[in-house]
Amino acid sequence: MRESKDIPPSTAVMLMRGKGVARGFAIGRAIIMGAATLEVAHYRIATEDIPQECARLDAALETVYNDLQHIIKNLPADAPKELTPLLNVHSLLVSDPMLSEQTREIIASRQYNAEWALSTQGQLLADQFSLMEDEYIRERAADVNQVIERVLRVLSGMGSSLLPDMSPDLDINSSIVVAHDISPADMIKLRGARFAAFVTDLGGATSHTAIVARSMNVPAVVGMGNIRSLVRDKDMLIVDGEAGLVIVNPSPLILSEYQQKQDAYIRERAELIIHKDEPAITLDGKKIKLEANIELPHEADEVMHLGADGIGLFRSEFLFMGRETLPDEEEQYEAYSYVLKTMQGKPVTIRTLDIGSDKTLDGEATVAANPALGLRAIRYCLSRPEMFQTQLRALLRASVHGKLRILIPMLSHMHELHSVKQAIEFAKNQLAEEGHAYADNIELGAMVEIPAIAIAIEPFLKHLDFVSIGTNDLIQYTLAIDRVDNEVSDLYDPMHPAVLRLISQTIQAGERAGKEVAVCGEMAGESRYTRLLLGLGLTEFSMHPQQLLDVKKIVRTSHTNALRSKIATALNHAEYIDLGILEV
């Protein structure tokens, strides 16, 4: 850790760009967290020292596991509920045989010291995660690195925390944490101190820093690359969580400008909260549904608090991840029931398990030539009928507690849709024979995230009650661009005419068939695209809960008929649309 008394603040003015994952502005002094990789000793041990070295490893693993369990059991009542499952992931990793047993094998076979063996095995595991297609799973490579680092610190006698020692006179509320990466356990202490913002070298939209920062309403910029090595303790920073910018040692003029932006943003948020219960109706009287995306059951509480019209996407795979065994029917039933009861009759759309072929749920890694196009989502579920039946039974049983809608991910063929319907009927018949009740008005929908279904949507609509456009994958597959691949991510373009035409065609087909069409991808929650989607005819949006009020404000100041006319003209000419022409 850098000591601020030894290293004076730098004076260079820098502007660095990353990914803004939690909106807002923060102005304050930098606090540097410990490096994310340790320089560990590399040496070989004698044969007779192997048992002692393995025992040293086991003791360190046990210490870290116990530390994590202590943190979990003593979480403060107001801690973000997201932290518990994240900490559980780290507990599972530190006790996983893939880590402990394989590291012991390296100690025994190569006669590496414990630190060297652990860092070697950790790198192998992290590399396996980083190659996976699913963004959430890929970012779990950070979990492996964070666990390894905690164990290495214990082995080195440094303690497991990476946090700096904070002096009592430190003004936490105006301090900005700068780190290579932040683990969920470290977030406990950081959250308790109520820092002004978080900035990290690593991370994406589903990293721990992003998840917790959003829950705390604290600005955060991640994926900065090497900001931790460039910024010093007590450097003055400006963090722009919307633009993804960090300004180091700004000039007085820039500082004054951002102080005004910060004040305006605080006033804006206060005004938005006042209007949270007002309906989302456009200037020409069009009622727009604004729903929320959630990943864990308790997030439904925030959705209700913010006045959403329902839950447009409950990603059920988050119930399955980061655990050694699959959730059984009863556990899933309780989770789905909690959400349905919390929403008090508002619609709840639960997506069936969306997992990729690059990692099976029981932890057995598989090899696929192209995981993005392999056995994933509904293809995976249909190949695991017992697992799929367990989820369907839990969903059906929970349906008596509210308005349930079931959403099929990555549908591409009609026979898949028929197979899903048969599976649902089979589950219903089983439940009826066993005396379990279920609702008789459950709607069935499908994700439109493959260009094939968007192009040939009409026959699918005849057999579905609604569809939801997953713009993240739809853009990715349409443009053949991996949006998280830095080499080509600049080509990932939601405004590409081909993408907009597919969205438009799907919405228009839904209108003709009298079926609801929603957008639940990231485009729905980015307020700069709200008028664009309204102009394409969209009437149902689903987004992260913290984005609801911003989108509602745009909806209430928009005229849909005027927007539709402008966008129809541009699409007919295959033009790129200038978002500026859609402003009021």
Protein Blocks (a to p, Z undefined) as FASTA:
>chain_A
ZZfklmccdfbdcddddddfbgcdddddddddddfbdcdddddddfklmmmmmmmmmmmm
mmmmmmmmmmmmmgcfklcfklmmmmmmmmmmmmgmklmmmmmmmmmmnopafklmmmmm
mmmmmmmmmmpmblklmmmmmmmmmmmmmmmmmmnonojafbdcddfklcfklcccddfb
dcfklmmmmmmnopabdcdfbdcfkbmklmmmmmnopacdehkopmmmmpcghiacdddf
knopacehiafklmmmmmmmmmmmmmmmmmmmmmmmpccddfkopacddddddfbfklmm
mmmmnopabdfbdcfklmmgopabdcdfklmmmmmmmmmmmnnopacddddddddfkbcf
kopacddfblmlmcehjlmmmmmmmlmmmmmmmmmmmmmnmccddddehiabfklmmmmm
mmmmmmmmmmmmnopacdfkbccddddfbfklmmmmmlmmmmpcbdcddfklmmmmmnop
afklmklmmmpcfkbmklmmmmmmmmmmmmmnopacddfbfklmmmklmmmmmmnopabd
cddfklmmmmmmmmmmccfklmmmmmmmmmmnopacdfklmpZZ
